[in-house]
C-alpha cells in the first residue's frame, strides 16, 4: 500500500516530531510506501528520514518553485518535480492508496480538505485518516460535526473520515 501523508514543512512541537518519526518507521516496517510533499525540512523531513532509515520506500512530489524554499529532500527513493501545487496534489492522489494527515499548517489543511471533498464527490474511494497527535485535529473534528448538525456535510461523509491516535491503530484502519 502507498500512503500519502500530508504534514507540515515546519518542525512544530517536539511531540509532533516524535509521533511523525514513529509513523514513518511504522509505515516502512509494515512494508508500505510513503508518498508525501518531497521536502527535507520540518515534519516532512522527519517523516521521510524515519521511513528511509527503516528501509522504506519514500516518494516525494514537489513543485519546482518550492525546491529551494522547502528544501527538496535529495535522499528519497524518488523525487518527482511538478509545476504547480495543483499538480502536486493530483499526482499524490494518483500515486496513493490511502491518505493520512498529521499536524501541519494551512497547506496540510488544504490538502486534507481537498482529498475529503474528492471522496465526497466520488472522485476516489480511498481511505482518509487523521493521525490525531495530542488532539491536534479536535477543532477540525468539532467543526465537521457542526457542519453535519447544520446540514452541510452528510453524516456518512463525516464518519468516513478515520481518526487514530497511534501508528498501529492508524495502519489497521487504513487496511
Secondary structure as UniProt FT lines:
FT   STRAND          2..6
FT   HELIX           14..29
FT   TURN            30..31
FT   STRAND          33..36
FT   HELIX           42..53
FT   TURN            54..55
FT   STRAND          58..63
FT   HELIX           64..66
FT   TURN            67..71
FT   STRAND          78..82
FT   HELIX           85..95
FT   STRAND          98..101
FT   HELIX           106..120
FT   TURN            121..122
FT   STRAND          127..131
FT   HELIX           133..135
FT   TURN            136..137
FT   HELIX           138..149
FT   TURN            150..151
FT   HELIX           155..160
FT   STRAND          161..164
FT   HELIX           167..174
//
